């Protein structure tokens, strides 16, 4: 399956989605987007027609806005390929969620959600990621705790904060590559930091 993912570039939540996509699918292209240039990034693929070459297009930790939202909704070849998964309160209303390809979930039985935790649940539900992989489970939970500040307010989990520090130190692509390699390693039965 050929997959394109647009995700937020500002923090470990956005990176977590690119990482999970690479663990779940064989062929992944990803675009790291700022809060205000998602539309511009999607339109590059839309306008040159290359977006139709993908089997699935994900938007994570961001939400598609008008007029692009209606353009996708009215495109019978594209709307079934799109899935936008977000957790921001701004988009938790019927204007967005009336579209089948937009899923906005603020909280669930695990607490507040983040893009990575919602994308992980989707991948588990679709059988695309091993739900018994404890290293991936913990990576997702550490990301969720950091993005929701539960690491500080509830769990006092320094490991979650250290994951964000690592991201700040190695940057977007360094972090993505490091985590993909770590989580693909079958010897990593849990999520632990190494010397690096």
Secondary structure, DSSP 4 states (H G I P E B T S, - for coil): -EEEEEEE-SSHHHHHHHHHHHHH-SEEEEEEE-TT-HHHHHHHHHHTTGGGG-SEEEEESS---TTHHHHHHT-TTTTTTEEEEE--GGG-SHHHHTSTTEEE--EETTEE--HHHHHHHHHHHTT-S-TT-HHHHHHHHHHHHHHHTHIIIII--HHHHHHHHHHHHHHHHHHHHHHHHHHH-TT-SS------
